[in-house]
Amino acid sequence: MTASGPGTALVVGATGIVGRSVAAELLGAGWEVHGLSRSGASPVPGTIAHQGDLTDPESLAAALADVAPSAVAFTAWSRQETEAENIAVNGAAVRNLLEVVGRAGSLEHVALMTGLKHYLGPFEAYATGAMPDTPFHESEPRLDTPNFYYAQEDELFAAAARHGFTWSVHRAHTVFGFATGNAMNIVATISAYAAICRELGRPMVFPGSQTQWDGLTDVTDSDLLAEQIHWAITDPAAADEPFNIANGDVFRWRWFWPHLAELFGLEWEGFDGAPRPLEEQMAGVGESAWKAVVDRSGLAEPDITRVASWWHTDGDLGRPIEVVTDMNKSRKAGFLGFRDSRDSFAHHLERYREARVLP
């Protein structure tokens, strides 16, 4: 069973980098879209906003009392200090939400967004243990390391058995998209870094590892992910299956980085003997330089921590292993969407500029 649609959809994490794209995708297809977030904000016009706390079932019951969705897209997570806490908090979030929404008896399909840490391991043991060869395939067995993605999947499977809906899991790579105040936003982070480099008269220095500089990689456009979630919600071929989701092209950062520098009109430096993380490059200068950029350009967001997440981009670009995603499973099932990753970056950069988040 999948949702016949367009019907009523609930997007969990509606203010996030993926939730915004999912809400816009479903609204464009004629769905009635409800968005749940901690802030209760509604950044996508037409979304019906609800404020609720995923850790508090009573809060969720009150927030969603009048919502009876046929489809749910779960795109939220909360980073904790340890993986044990990640498992407890993020597993409970899925359980609480689906128990509350499942009572309405309307659910037909739930799409859960996770990511490639399914194959790489969690932050505490990231890319350190035995991992499958690239490209990653959905059929790979779970790693032995505890992982909150596995806990979320298990809660999804259990709720599907209780309430009788179908499910899909969407494993994204590094996401290119549009959002502020988001911890996993490489487009905004690199773009803010470029603006600071211009302000300081510095070249754009690649912050990551030699493996990332020389090896193949791929990324995921948030709008493409939204298209796959929409497809999975409505196509029976996607029922009860996990799917990788990446743009469909591959590149090396030694090719991509010069293109980005050209986009910003900056000189660049590549990998040179050792990683040069953004957190180190920006220590003591990033905040004041960003303030100067904001004042000069009249930007809307003076808080650099709501625009750039140095730590997360350092994690993505500092990996000691190649990361490439196999997309054959969803293609064979009928999802044929793709993006050119260079065009994807430029598209979302322009959205930030239009919103006066970036110069």
N, C-alpha and C positions, 0 to 999 in steps of 0.2 A: 504494500500500500504506500502510495505517495500522495502528497497534496495535489488535488486537481487544479487549484489555483486559476486565476487569481482570487485569493480569499483573504483571510486575516492572518498576518504574520507578526511575530514578536521578535525583535532584534535585541539581544542581550549584549550590552556594551555598545550602545548606539552612538556614543560620542567618540568612540575610538577610531583608530586608523582604518580598521576593516569594517566595523559596524556602520560607519557613515556610508561606505561604499555599498554595503548590502542594503541599507535602507533606501538609498537612491535607486539602486537596481530594481528592487521590488516595487517601489512607488512608480517607476517608469513603466513597469509591466502591468500596472493597474491594481496592485494589492493595497489593502488597507494595512498600514504599517504602524505598529506600536513600538516605541523604543524605550528600553529600560536602562537606566544608569544611576550611579550614586548621586550625581548632581541634579538629575531631573531635567537636564538641558535637552534641547531639540535642534541640533545644528543643521539638519536636513529639512527644509520646508516641506510640510505635508505629513511629517512624522508626528504621531500622537505620543507625547512624552509622558513617562512615568518615572517617579523617583523611588528607588528601593535599594535595600542592602541585601546582597546575596548571602551574607552570613546570618541573616535574621529571617527565618521563615514567616514570622508574624508580619514583618515589614513587607515582605513579598506578597503575602496574602492580601494585605490592605492595598498595596499599590496596584495589583493586578486583578482585583475583585471583579471587575466588569470586562475583563479581557478573556476571550475564548479563541485562541489562535488554532488554526489548522497546521501552521508551520512555525518552528522556532529556529532561529539562527543564533547560536551561542558563541560569541566572539570575545568574551571578557576573561581576564585572569588578574590575579593580584600577587605580586612578587613578595615573598617572605624571606626571612634571614637564612633558613635552612630548607633542604628539600623535604624533610619530614613535615615542616610547617606548610610548605607549598602543597604537599599532598593533602594534608588535613583541610586547609582553607579552600583550595581550588576544587578538590573532590566534593567537599560539602556544598560549594556553590552550585555545582551541576545538580547534585542530589536535591537541594532545597528548591531550586527553580523548577525542576521537572516534577517534583511532588506537588507543588502548588499549582502549576499550570495543568498537570495531568488530571487534577480533580474535575476540571471542566468537561472532560470526556470528548474534547474536540480535536485533540492532537492527531495528526496524520504522519508528520515527518519532523525530525529534529536533526539539524546540521550542526556539528561541533567543529570549530576551528582549533587545531593544535599546530604542530610545526615539526621541523626536522630534528628537534631534540628527541623525538621519538626514536631516531636512529643514532643520534650523537651522544645521548645521555644528558642529564640535567646540568645546571650551572656548576654544582659541586663536583661533578665528575665529567666535565664537558670534554668530549673528544679524547679521553684518557684510557678507556678500556678497550675491550675487543668490540669492534664495530663491523657491520657489513661493508663489503666493497661498494664503491660508487660505480654507476649511479644507484641511488637507493630505490628499492622496490617495496611496494606495499606488503608483499608476502613475507618480508623478513620477520623472523621471530623477535619478540621483545628482548631487550637487554636484561641482564641480571640486576642491574642497578635500579633502585627505587626511583620512580619518575612520576611527577604529578600528571603528565599526559595519560599515563596508563590508568591512574586513579580516576581521571575524568571519563575516559572511555568506559571503564567498568561501571561507573555510575550511570552512564548513558545506556549501556546494554541492559542493566538491571531495570531501569525505568521503562525501557522499551518493552521488556518482557511483562512488566506489571500493567502498563497502560495500553499496549497494543499498537504502538506507532512504529514506523520504520525510521532508520537513522542513516546518517553518513558522517564520515570524519574527513576533514580537509587539512592536509599536512603541508603548510606553506613554508617556503624558504624566507630569506630576508625580504621584508615587505617594502615596496615603494608605494607611498600613498600620501594622503593629505590629512593632517590632524595636528593639533597643538597639545602640549601637556602629555605627550605619549612617550613611553619609555623605549619604543622600538621603531624609531623613525629615522632611517638612514638618509633619506633625501633631505629633510630639514637639517639634520646634523651636519652633513657634508656641505650643504649650501651655507649654513651659518658659519662653519669653519672657513669657507672660501671668503665670505664677507669680512671676517676678522683678519684673515691673511692679507686681504687688500688694504684694510685699515692700518695694519702694522707694516705694510711693505714687504711681506714675506711671500715666498713661493708656496704653493700647495704641496705639502709633503705627505706622501703615502704613509699612513700610520701602521700598517699591518705587517704580516709575516711574509717571508720569501715564498712560502707555499701558496699563499693567496695571491701574491703578485704574479707568480709564474704559472700557477695551475688554473684549470678550468673551474668555473662556477656558474651559478644561475641565480635569479631573483624572482620575486612574485609581485606583480602589480595588484594593488588592492582591488581595483575594479574588475580585473580578470578573476580574482578569487571570488568576488561577489557574483560574477556570472556563473562560476562553477557551482556555488551554493544554490543559486536560483535553479540551475539545471537539475541539481541533485534533489531538490525539494519536489520537483514536478515530474521527473522522468523515472519510470519504474526500473530502468537499467541501473540506477544508482542506489537502489534500496539495499540497506544493510551492508554497506561497503566502505572501506577507507580509500581515499584518493590523495595522491600527491598533487600539488598545484604549483607550477612554475611557469614562467613566461613562454618557454618552449625554445628559446635560444640559449646559447652558452657563450661565455666570454672569459677573457683573462683581464685582471685588473691592470696589468701593464699596458693593455690596449685601451681599457675604459677610462683610466685615470687621466691620460692626456686629453681625451675628448672632454671630460668634465672641466679640466683646467681651461681649455679653449672656450667652453661655454661661459665661464666666468671671466675670461680675459686675463688669466694669470699664468705665470710661469709655474712649473711643477718639478718635483723631485720624486723619483721612484724609491723602491726598496734599496737600502744601502748598508748592508752588513748586519743590521738588527732592526727590529720593529721600533717605531717612534710614535708611541700611542698618543691619541688626541688628548687624553687626560693630562699627560705630561706636557705636550705642546701648549696647552691652554692654561696650565697652572699659573696663577698669578697675573695673567694678562687677559684671559678670555672675557671675564665679566666686565672689566672696564672698557675693553675694546668694543664689546657688543653694545654697551651703553652709548659710546660715541657713534656707532653705526646707526642705532635707533634714533638718536637725537638729530643726526644729519639727514636721515632719510624719512623721518616722521613715521616710523614703524609702530605697529599696534601692540607688540609684545615686548616689553622691556626686560622680562625675566628670561635670561638665556637658558635656564634649566627647563623652561616650558617649551623651548624650541629645539634644543640640542641635547642629546643623551650620549655624551662622549663615551661612557663606559660600555654602552650596548654596541655602538659601532666599532669600538676597539675589540670587543668580543667577536663580532662578525668578521672583521678584517684581520684579526690576529690568529685565527685558527691555524693549527699546524698540519691540517689535512685538507685534501681536496673535497669539495662538497658539490655534487651534481645530482639532480633529481630525475628519475625516470617518469615520463608522462604517458607511457603507452596504455596503461590500464584505463584511464578515463577517455582517452582517444578511442580505444576499441569499444567503449561503452556508449560513445556518441558525443562526448564533449570535445569540440575541436577549436576552442578559443585559444588565442595566443597574443603576445605583445612583443614588440621590439623593445628591448630593455633601455636602449639609449633614448628612444622616443618617450618611453615611460617616465624616465627621470625628468626629461625636459617638460613633459606635460604637467607633472605634479609641482615642479619648480614654478611654473607659470601660475598655478593655482595659489601657491604661497605668496607670490608677488602681487597677484590681484587682491588677495586678502590683507596686504600690507604687513605680512609676517616676515617676509624677506625682502631685501632691497633688489 
